[in-house]
Each structure stands twice: as structure tokens, then as C-alpha cells.
């Protein structure tokens, strides 16, 4: 059988969440379609050992930062009404598990008589690794209820009854359409009326995104997705060090904050705003940190504390998903870029 390499970047080689492995569904080789089926089964089975599903429960304030508890209380949010958790976790084993599973998949395909040319095998292995890895990551986020909830005030904006509006942060959360879901509780109890989805990577989240959009629309709100934004890959460009990427990323983040957080749809928000990416760590952490520092004037040590908690940092020896360059981006961000355009 023949084989055609992906035209995209390898997620494993770049570490980028913006590269998308190709499938065989568009008329590509049969072996890749078979591999995707096996990968799906393997990923689901492996993920169950990582994060067992538990029933949703009301939020306790034990894991929220003091500044987050204060912001939610000032906005009149009853924590007992939220079905979201501040839980987050950074796994150091998933990539290795995905590599092992990918090797097993390719070996099994060989036993089934599927022949992959030697000069294509490494590229094939990377593609299968990526497919397995990102499904395992999504399963851990959803089944492990890694909601990664946090909040700060939405600048000086207030609701019709004079209470502060919120900028809420999270990861993808399960079953957005369900009445007892995290999304629905934020719409009801926190008054979220605009959701900003910063994720545009390879996790299979399209069904989740459609359900989020429907849930927000049913509450009279609006929805933004980075997949529809030509500047939505700013973090990937920044990470890969492309020419002028840092300045371009700052401009993109500034435009995002102005157009999707402070004035979604060109007008003041109708309620609180929620932002999330995949796990609520990196894209979300950078945008949230810039907003908190530049718009809210939050003290730098508090900004740092928030960034570290939401990437699963526990100590220098156990840093979770901490990326010093992301924190540096927040610290060096030109707040003047957020000034209204003339």
C-alpha cells in the first residue's frame, strides 16, 4: 500500500499545539485510517488509567487563590452554585505512553500485512504518536475534571445591578450542553455572556466547541473561536521564534483583549466573559496575566502566583507546565497596545 506524508508540522518535533495531524479520511491511505481506529481505542483505554471519571460536584474554595475568591465574592457569585473545579494537573507520562502505544499500533499494522516504506516509517510514527497523545490529553482534561477554574474582575465594568463583572478562566469542560455542567453553571451563577475559545490545536474538540456555542447562544450570549481568527496562532508563532513573532503576538493579544474581552461585538460586554484554551494553562494564562497586569493593575507577585497555579506549578522541582518565556511575555507586554485605537 502507498503512503502520503502530512503537509503539516510534526506536533512532536515542534511541541506546538497548533499543528494538526492529517487523517486518512480525505482519501488518504487505508493504513492511516486503520491506525486512527486503533489509536482511538488505545487512547481511551490508556487514559482511563490516568484520570478516572468522577461525578460533578459543587465547587469548594479550598484550591482557589485568595484573589480569585475575593473577585467571585465581590461579583456576588455563590460558589456552591458553580459546577466547576479549580483542579489542574500537568502529566509528565502521557507523551511517553503515546510513543509506546504508537509503536504497538505500527507493529500490529505490520502483522496485519500493512507495509509502510522504511523511509516513511518515522513520519508515520510521529503522526500516530500525535493522534494518540492529543486524545489522551483531552480525555485527562475531561474525565479528570481538570476545569482549572479561576477569575478576576473585568476591569471596572459592572453589571446592571452595580456588581463587578468577571473575567473567568478555565479549560475545556465536559458536556457543555448539560444543565449540570460547568458551562451552564457559569452562565447561570456567574453571568457569563461571552465565551472566548483560544484553542485552535489538534485535540478533537469540534463537538465540544459546537456545544459551547449552542449553550452560550441559548443564554443570550456570544462565542468567539480562535479557529476562525487568522491571528489565532500567535502562541505557536511565538514559541517557534518566527521573525518578529514577539511583537506580532503582543499586537494579536492586545487586539483580542480589546475586541473580545473589553468590547465583544464592538460594545461593552452584556455580562461576564469566560476565556479558555485546551487545559486553561498557556494561552489562557498569558492573556489572563496580561489583562490582570495591564487592565486591572494587579501587583506582579499576584500575577505570578496566578500563572504558576494554573499551569500546575508546585515547586521548582515540580514545575508542572511552567514555561518561563510565557511569564516573561506577560511581564514585558506593552500595556500601551491596549489603548483605544484613534
C-alpha positions as a Markdown table, in Angstrom:
| # | Residue | x | y | z |
|---|---|---|---|---|
| 1 | Unk | 0.0 | 0.0 | 0.0 |
| 2 | Unk | 1.1 | 3.6 | -0.6 |
| 3 | Unk | 1.7 | 6.3 | 2.0 |
| 4 | Unk | 1.5 | 10.1 | 1.9 |
| 5 | Unk | 3.2 | 12.3 | 4.5 |
| 6 | Unk | 1.4 | 15.1 | 6.2 |
| 7 | Unk | 1.8 | 18.5 | 4.8 |
| 8 | Unk | 1.7 | 20.0 | 8.4 |
| 9 | Unk | 4.3 | 20.2 | 11.0 |
| 10 | Unk | 5.0 | 17.4 | 13.4 |
| 11 | Unk | 3.5 | 18.1 | 16.8 |
| 12 | Unk | 6.1 | 16.0 | 18.5 |
| 13 | Unk | 9.0 | 17.7 | 16.8 |
| 14 | Unk | 7.8 | 21.3 | 17.4 |
| 15 | Unk | 5.9 | 20.7 | 20.7 |
| 16 | Unk | 3.2 | 23.0 | 19.2 |
| 17 | Unk | -0.5 | 22.7 | 19.9 |
| 18 | Unk | -1.2 | 24.5 | 16.6 |
| 19 | Unk | -0.1 | 21.7 | 14.3 |
| 20 | Unk | -2.8 | 19.3 | 13.1 |
| 21 | Unk | -2.0 | 15.7 | 12.2 |
| 22 | Unk | -3.7 | 14.7 | 9.0 |
| 23 | Unk | -6.0 | 11.6 | 8.8 |
| 24 | Unk | -6.8 | 9.2 | 6.1 |
| 25 | Unk | -10.4 | 10.3 | 5.9 |
| 26 | Unk | -9.8 | 12.6 | 2.9 |
| 27 | Unk | -9.0 | 9.7 | 0.6 |
| 28 | Unk | -5.6 | 9.0 | 2.1 |
| 29 | Unk | -4.1 | 5.6 | 2.6 |
| 30 | Unk | -6.1 | 2.8 | 4.2 |
| 31 | Unk | -3.4 | 2.1 | 6.8 |
| 32 | Unk | -3.7 | 5.5 | 8.4 |
| 33 | Unk | -7.5 | 5.1 | 8.7 |
| 34 | Unk | -6.9 | 1.8 | 10.4 |
| 35 | Unk | -4.2 | 3.3 | 12.6 |
| 36 | Unk | -6.7 | 6.1 | 13.7 |
| 37 | Unk | -9.2 | 3.5 | 14.8 |
| 38 | Unk | -6.7 | 1.5 | 16.8 |
| 39 | Unk | -5.3 | 4.7 | 18.2 |
| 40 | Unk | -8.7 | 5.8 | 19.4 |
| 41 | Unk | -9.2 | 2.6 | 21.2 |
| 42 | Unk | -5.7 | 2.6 | 22.7 |
| 43 | Unk | -6.0 | 6.2 | 23.8 |
| 44 | Unk | -9.4 | 5.8 | 25.5 |
| 45 | Unk | -8.1 | 2.7 | 27.3 |
| 46 | Unk | -4.8 | 4.3 | 28.4 |
| 47 | Unk | -6.5 | 7.5 | 29.5 |
| 48 | Unk | -8.7 | 5.6 | 31.9 |
| 49 | Unk | -5.6 | 4.7 | 33.9 |
| 50 | Unk | -4.6 | 8.4 | 34.1 |
| 51 | Unk | -7.8 | 10.0 | 35.1 |
| 52 | Unk | -10.9 | 8.1 | 36.3 |
| 53 | Unk | -14.2 | 10.0 | 35.7 |
| 54 | Unk | -16.0 | 11.3 | 38.8 |
| 55 | Unk | -19.4 | 12.8 | 39.2 |
| 56 | Unk | -19.5 | 16.6 | 39.0 |
| 57 | Unk | -19.7 | 18.3 | 42.4 |
| 58 | Unk | -20.1 | 21.8 | 43.6 |
| 59 | Unk | -17.0 | 24.0 | 43.9 |
| 60 | Unk | -15.3 | 24.4 | 47.2 |
| 61 | Unk | -13.0 | 27.4 | 47.6 |
| 62 | Unk | -10.1 | 25.4 | 49.0 |
| 63 | Unk | -8.0 | 25.5 | 45.8 |
| 64 | Unk | -8.8 | 28.9 | 44.6 |
| 65 | Unk | -6.3 | 31.7 | 45.2 |
| 66 | Unk | -7.4 | 34.4 | 47.7 |
| 67 | Unk | -7.6 | 36.9 | 44.9 |
| 68 | Unk | -9.9 | 34.7 | 43.0 |
| 69 | Unk | -12.2 | 34.0 | 45.9 |
| 70 | Unk | -12.3 | 37.8 | 46.5 |
| 71 | Unk | -13.2 | 38.5 | 42.9 |
| 72 | Unk | -16.0 | 35.9 | 42.8 |
| 73 | Unk | -17.4 | 37.1 | 46.1 |
| 74 | Unk | -17.4 | 40.8 | 45.0 |
| 75 | Unk | -19.4 | 39.8 | 41.9 |
| 76 | Unk | -22.0 | 38.1 | 44.1 |
| 77 | Unk | -21.2 | 34.6 | 42.9 |
| 78 | Unk | -22.3 | 31.8 | 45.2 |
| 79 | Unk | -19.5 | 29.2 | 44.9 |
| 80 | Unk | -21.9 | 26.4 | 45.9 |
| 81 | Unk | -23.8 | 27.1 | 42.6 |
| 82 | Unk | -20.8 | 26.5 | 40.4 |
| 83 | Unk | -20.2 | 23.1 | 38.9 |
| 84 | Unk | -16.6 | 23.9 | 38.1 |
| 85 | Unk | -13.4 | 22.8 | 39.8 |
| 86 | Unk | -10.1 | 24.7 | 40.2 |
| 87 | Unk | -8.3 | 21.4 | 39.6 |
| 88 | Unk | -5.4 | 21.2 | 37.1 |
| 89 | Unk | -2.6 | 18.7 | 36.6 |
| 90 | Unk | 0.4 | 18.5 | 34.3 |
| 91 | Unk | 1.3 | 15.0 | 33.3 |
| 92 | Unk | 4.9 | 14.0 | 32.5 |
| 93 | Unk | 4.0 | 10.5 | 31.3 |
| 94 | Unk | 1.4 | 10.9 | 28.5 |
| 95 | Unk | 3.9 | 11.6 | 25.8 |
| 96 | Unk | 5.9 | 8.5 | 26.7 |
| 97 | Unk | 2.7 | 6.4 | 26.8 |
| 98 | Unk | 1.7 | 7.8 | 23.4 |
| 99 | Unk | 5.1 | 6.8 | 21.9 |
| 100 | Unk | 4.8 | 3.3 | 23.3 |
| 101 | Unk | 1.2 | 2.9 | 22.0 |
| 102 | Unk | 2.2 | 4.3 | 18.6 |
| 103 | Unk | 4.9 | 1.7 | 18.3 |
| 104 | Unk | 2.5 | -1.1 | 19.2 |
| 105 | Unk | 0.0 | 0.2 | 16.6 |
| 106 | Unk | 2.5 | 0.2 | 13.9 |
| 107 | Unk | 3.7 | -3.2 | 14.9 |
| 108 | Unk | 0.2 | -4.5 | 14.8 |
| 109 | Unk | -0.4 | -3.0 | 11.4 |
| 110 | Unk | 2.7 | -4.8 | 10.2 |
| 111 | Unk | 1.3 | -8.1 | 11.4 |
| 112 | Unk | -1.9 | -7.3 | 9.5 |
| 113 | Unk | 0.1 | -7.0 | 6.4 |
| 114 | Unk | 0.2 | -3.2 | 6.0 |
| 115 | Unk | 3.5 | -2.2 | 4.6 |
| 116 | Unk | 5.0 | 1.2 | 5.3 |
| 117 | Unk | 8.2 | 2.1 | 3.5 |
| 118 | Unk | 11.2 | 2.3 | 5.7 |
| 119 | Unk | 11.8 | 6.0 | 4.7 |
| 120 | Unk | 8.2 | 6.9 | 5.7 |
| 121 | Unk | 8.0 | 4.9 | 9.0 |
| 122 | Unk | 9.4 | 7.6 | 11.3 |
| 123 | Unk | 7.0 | 10.2 | 9.9 |
| 124 | Unk | 4.1 | 7.7 | 10.3 |
| 125 | Unk | 5.2 | 7.0 | 13.9 |
| 126 | Unk | 5.1 | 10.7 | 14.7 |
| 127 | Unk | 1.7 | 11.1 | 13.2 |
| 128 | Unk | 0.3 | 8.2 | 15.2 |
| 129 | Unk | 2.0 | 9.5 | 18.4 |
| 130 | Unk | 0.3 | 12.8 | 17.9 |
| 131 | Unk | -3.1 | 11.3 | 17.3 |
| 132 | Unk | -2.9 | 9.1 | 20.4 |
| 133 | Unk | -1.3 | 11.8 | 22.6 |
| 134 | Unk | -3.8 | 14.5 | 22.0 |
| 135 | Unk | -6.8 | 12.2 | 22.6 |
| 136 | Unk | -5.2 | 11.1 | 25.8 |
| 137 | Unk | -4.7 | 14.7 | 26.8 |
| 138 | Unk | -8.3 | 15.6 | 26.1 |
| 139 | Unk | -9.5 | 12.5 | 28.0 |
| 140 | Unk | -7.5 | 13.5 | 31.0 |
| 141 | Unk | -8.8 | 17.1 | 31.0 |
| 142 | Unk | -12.5 | 16.0 | 30.6 |
| 143 | Unk | -12.7 | 12.8 | 32.6 |
| 144 | Unk | -10.3 | 14.1 | 35.3 |
| 145 | Unk | -12.4 | 17.3 | 35.5 |
| 146 | Unk | -9.4 | 19.5 | 35.1 |
| 147 | Unk | -11.6 | 22.5 | 34.8 |
| 148 | Unk | -8.8 | 24.9 | 36.0 |
| 149 | Unk | -11.2 | 27.5 | 37.2 |
| 150 | Unk | -10.1 | 31.0 | 38.1 |
| 151 | Unk | -11.4 | 34.5 | 37.9 |
| 152 | Unk | -10.5 | 38.2 | 38.2 |
| 153 | Unk | -12.5 | 41.4 | 37.9 |
| 154 | Unk | -13.3 | 42.6 | 34.4 |
| 155 | Unk | -11.6 | 45.9 | 34.7 |
| 156 | Unk | -14.0 | 48.5 | 36.1 |
| 157 | Unk | -17.0 | 47.1 | 34.2 |
| 158 | Unk | -20.2 | 46.4 | 36.2 |
| 159 | Unk | -23.5 | 44.6 | 35.8 |
| 160 | Unk | -26.8 | 46.4 | 35.6 |
| 161 | Unk | -27.2 | 46.0 | 39.4 |
| 162 | Unk | -23.8 | 47.5 | 40.0 |
| 163 | Unk | -21.8 | 44.4 | 40.8 |
| 164 | Unk | -18.4 | 43.9 | 39.2 |
| 165 | Unk | -18.3 | 41.8 | 36.1 |
| 166 | Unk | -15.8 | 38.9 | 35.9 |
| 167 | Unk | -13.1 | 37.6 | 33.6 |
| 168 | Unk | -13.4 | 33.9 | 34.2 |
| 169 | Unk | -10.8 | 31.4 | 33.1 |
| 170 | Unk | -11.0 | 27.6 | 32.6 |
| 171 | Unk | -10.0 | 24.7 | 30.4 |
| 172 | Unk | -12.4 | 22.8 | 28.1 |
| 173 | Unk | -15.0 | 21.2 | 30.4 |
| 174 | Unk | -17.3 | 18.2 | 29.8 |
| 175 | Unk | -20.8 | 18.2 | 28.4 |
| 176 | Unk | -21.3 | 21.9 | 27.9 |
| 177 | Unk | -24.9 | 21.3 | 26.8 |
| 178 | Unk | -25.9 | 19.5 | 30.1 |
| 179 | Unk | -27.8 | 21.6 | 32.7 |
| 180 | Unk | -25.5 | 20.5 | 35.5 |
| 181 | Unk | -22.3 | 21.2 | 33.6 |
| 182 | Unk | -19.6 | 23.7 | 34.4 |
| 183 | Unk | -20.5 | 25.8 | 31.4 |
| 184 | Unk | -24.2 | 26.1 | 32.4 |
| 185 | Unk | -23.3 | 26.9 | 36.0 |
| 186 | Unk | -21.1 | 29.8 | 34.8 |
| 187 | Unk | -23.9 | 31.1 | 32.6 |
| 188 | Unk | -26.4 | 30.9 | 35.5 |
| 189 | Unk | -24.4 | 31.8 | 38.6 |
| 190 | Unk | -21.5 | 33.9 | 37.2 |
| 191 | Unk | -23.5 | 35.7 | 34.5 |
| 192 | Unk | -21.1 | 34.7 | 31.6 |
| 193 | Unk | -22.5 | 36.1 | 28.4 |
| 194 | Unk | -19.4 | 35.9 | 26.1 |
| 195 | Unk | -17.1 | 32.9 | 25.7 |
| 196 | Unk | -13.6 | 33.3 | 24.2 |
| 197 | Unk | -12.2 | 30.0 | 23.0 |
| 198 | Unk | -8.5 | 30.5 | 22.4 |
| 199 | Unk | -7.8 | 26.9 | 21.3 |
| 200 | Unk | -7.0 | 26.1 | 17.7 |
| 201 | Unk | -4.9 | 23.0 | 18.0 |
| 202 | Unk | -5.1 | 19.3 | 17.1 |
| 203 | Unk | -7.2 | 17.9 | 20.0 |
| 204 | Unk | -10.6 | 16.7 | 18.6 |
| 205 | Unk | -12.7 | 19.4 | 20.3 |
| 206 | Unk | -15.0 | 20.4 | 17.5 |
| 207 | Unk | -18.1 | 18.8 | 19.1 |
| 208 | Unk | -17.3 | 20.4 | 22.4 |
| 209 | Unk | -16.9 | 23.8 | 20.7 |
| 210 | Unk | -20.3 | 23.4 | 18.9 |
| 211 | Unk | -21.9 | 22.5 | 22.2 |
| 212 | Unk | -20.3 | 25.5 | 24.0 |
| 213 | Unk | -21.5 | 27.8 | 21.2 |
| 214 | Unk | -25.1 | 26.5 | 21.5 |
| 215 | Unk | -25.2 | 26.7 | 25.3 |
| 216 | Unk | -23.9 | 30.3 | 25.3 |
| 217 | Unk | -26.3 | 31.3 | 22.5 |
| 218 | Unk | -29.3 | 29.8 | 24.4 |
| 219 | Unk | -28.4 | 32.1 | 27.3 |
| 220 | Unk | -28.4 | 35.1 | 25.0 |
| 221 | Unk | -24.6 | 35.3 | 24.8 |
| 222 | Unk | -21.9 | 35.2 | 22.1 |
| 223 | Unk | -19.0 | 33.0 | 21.2 |
| 224 | Unk | -15.5 | 33.5 | 19.7 |
| 225 | Unk | -13.2 | 30.8 | 18.5 |
| 226 | Unk | -9.5 | 31.2 | 17.5 |
| 227 | Unk | -10.1 | 28.7 | 14.7 |
| 228 | Unk | -11.9 | 31.4 | 12.8 |
| 229 | Unk | -9.2 | 34.1 | 13.5 |
| 230 | Unk | -6.3 | 34.5 | 11.1 |
| 231 | Unk | -4.2 | 35.7 | 14.1 |
| 232 | Unk | -5.3 | 32.8 | 16.3 |
| 233 | Unk | -1.9 | 31.0 | 16.1 |
| 234 | Unk | 0.0 | 33.8 | 17.8 |
| 235 | Unk | 1.3 | 31.5 | 20.6 |
| 236 | Unk | 2.6 | 28.9 | 18.1 |
| 237 | Unk | 4.4 | 31.6 | 16.1 |
| 238 | Unk | 5.9 | 33.0 | 19.4 |
| 239 | Unk | 7.0 | 29.6 | 20.6 |
| 240 | Unk | 8.7 | 28.8 | 17.3 |
| 241 | Unk | 10.6 | 32.1 | 17.3 |
| 242 | Unk | 9.5 | 33.2 | 13.8 |
| 243 | Unk | 10.7 | 36.6 | 12.7 |
| 244 | Unk | 9.1 | 39.5 | 14.6 |
| 245 | Unk | 6.8 | 36.9 | 16.3 |
| 246 | Unk | 7.1 | 38.6 | 19.7 |
| 247 | Unk | 5.8 | 42.0 | 18.6 |
| 248 | Unk | 3.2 | 40.3 | 16.4 |
| 249 | Unk | 2.0 | 38.2 | 19.3 |
| 250 | Unk | 1.7 | 41.3 | 21.5 |
| 251 | Unk | -0.4 | 43.0 | 18.9 |
| 252 | Unk | -2.6 | 40.0 | 18.4 |
| 253 | Unk | -3.2 | 39.6 | 22.2 |
| 254 | Unk | -3.9 | 43.3 | 22.5 |
| 255 | Unk | -6.5 | 43.1 | 19.7 |
| 256 | Unk | -8.0 | 40.0 | 21.3 |
| 257 | Unk | -8.4 | 41.8 | 24.7 |
| 258 | Unk | -9.9 | 44.9 | 23.1 |
| 259 | Unk | -12.2 | 43.2 | 20.7 |
| 260 | Unk | -13.2 | 40.0 | 22.6 |
| 261 | Unk | -12.9 | 40.8 | 26.3 |
| 262 | Unk | -13.4 | 44.6 | 26.8 |
| 263 | Unk | -15.8 | 45.2 | 23.8 |
| 264 | Unk | -17.1 | 41.9 | 22.3 |
| 265 | Unk | -19.0 | 42.7 | 19.2 |
| 266 | Unk | -17.9 | 46.3 | 19.4 |
| 267 | Unk | -19.9 | 47.0 | 22.6 |
| 268 | Unk | -19.4 | 46.7 | 26.3 |
| 269 | Unk | -20.0 | 43.1 | 27.4 |
| 270 | Unk | -23.5 | 42.1 | 28.4 |
| 271 | Unk | -22.2 | 40.1 | 31.3 |
| 272 | Unk | -19.0 | 38.4 | 32.5 |
| 273 | Unk | -16.6 | 37.0 | 30.0 |
| 274 | Unk | -15.1 | 33.5 | 30.0 |
| 275 | Unk | -11.8 | 32.6 | 28.3 |
| 276 | Unk | -10.3 | 29.1 | 27.9 |
| 277 | Unk | -7.9 | 27.2 | 25.7 |
| 278 | Unk | -7.3 | 23.4 | 25.9 |
| 279 | Unk | -6.2 | 23.0 | 29.5 |
| 280 | Unk | -6.5 | 26.6 | 30.6 |
| 281 | Unk | -2.8 | 26.9 | 31.2 |
| 282 | Unk | -0.7 | 28.6 | 28.5 |
| 283 | Unk | -2.8 | 30.7 | 26.0 |
| 284 | Unk | -5.3 | 31.4 | 28.7 |
| 285 | Unk | -2.6 | 32.1 | 31.3 |
| 286 | Unk | -0.9 | 34.6 | 29.0 |
| 287 | Unk | -4.0 | 36.5 | 28.0 |
| 288 | Unk | -5.3 | 36.4 | 31.6 |
| 289 | Unk | -2.0 | 37.6 | 33.0 |
| 290 | Unk | -1.7 | 40.4 | 30.6 |
| 291 | Unk | -5.2 | 41.5 | 31.3 |
| 292 | Unk | -4.7 | 41.3 | 35.1 |
| 293 | Unk | -1.4 | 43.3 | 35.0 |
| 294 | Unk | -2.3 | 45.9 | 32.3 |
| 295 | Unk | -6.1 | 46.4 | 32.8 |
| 296 | Unk | -6.6 | 45.6 | 36.5 |
| 297 | Unk | -3.2 | 46.9 | 37.7 |
| 298 | Unk | -2.8 | 43.7 | 39.8 |
| 299 | Unk | 0.5 | 43.5 | 41.7 |
| 300 | Unk | 3.2 | 41.5 | 39.9 |
| 301 | Unk | 3.6 | 38.9 | 42.6 |
| 302 | Unk | -0.1 | 38.1 | 42.5 |
| 303 | Unk | 0.0 | 37.8 | 38.7 |
| 304 | Unk | 3.0 | 35.4 | 39.0 |
| 305 | Unk | 1.2 | 33.4 | 41.7 |
| 306 | Unk | -1.9 | 33.0 | 39.4 |
| 307 | Unk | 0.2 | 32.0 | 36.4 |
| 308 | Unk | 2.1 | 29.3 | 38.3 |
| 309 | Unk | -1.0 | 27.8 | 40.0 |
| 310 | Unk | -2.9 | 27.4 | 36.8 |
| 311 | Unk | 0.0 | 25.6 | 35.0 |
| 312 | Unk | 0.2 | 23.1 | 37.9 |
| 313 | Unk | 3.5 | 24.6 | 39.4 |
| 314 | Unk | 4.1 | 23.1 | 42.8 |
| 315 | Unk | 7.8 | 23.9 | 43.3 |
| 316 | Unk | 11.0 | 24.5 | 41.3 |
| 317 | Unk | 11.5 | 20.7 | 41.5 |
| 318 | Unk | 7.9 | 20.1 | 40.3 |
| 319 | Unk | 7.2 | 22.9 | 37.9 |
| 320 | Unk | 4.2 | 21.4 | 36.1 |
| 321 | Unk | 3.7 | 23.1 | 32.7 |
| 322 | Unk | 5.6 | 26.3 | 33.7 |
| 323 | Unk | 7.2 | 28.0 | 30.8 |
| 324 | Unk | 9.4 | 30.9 | 31.8 |
| 325 | Unk | 9.0 | 32.5 | 28.4 |
| 326 | Unk | 5.2 | 32.8 | 28.9 |
| 327 | Unk | 5.7 | 34.6 | 32.2 |
| 328 | Unk | 8.3 | 36.9 | 30.6 |
| 329 | Unk | 5.8 | 37.7 | 27.8 |
| 330 | Unk | 3.3 | 38.8 | 30.4 |
| 331 | Unk | 5.9 | 40.9 | 32.3 |
| 332 | Unk | 7.2 | 42.6 | 29.2 |
| 333 | Unk | 3.9 | 43.1 | 27.4 |
| 334 | Unk | 3.5 | 46.7 | 26.2 |
| 335 | Unk | 0.3 | 47.8 | 28.0 |
| 336 | Unk | 0.1 | 50.8 | 25.7 |
| 337 | Unk | -1.1 | 48.5 | 23.0 |
| 338 | Unk | -4.4 | 48.2 | 24.9 |
| 339 | Unk | -5.1 | 51.9 | 24.5 |
| 340 | Unk | -8.2 | 52.5 | 22.3 |
| 341 | Unk | -7.4 | 53.0 | 18.6 |
| 342 | Unk | -7.7 | 56.6 | 17.3 |
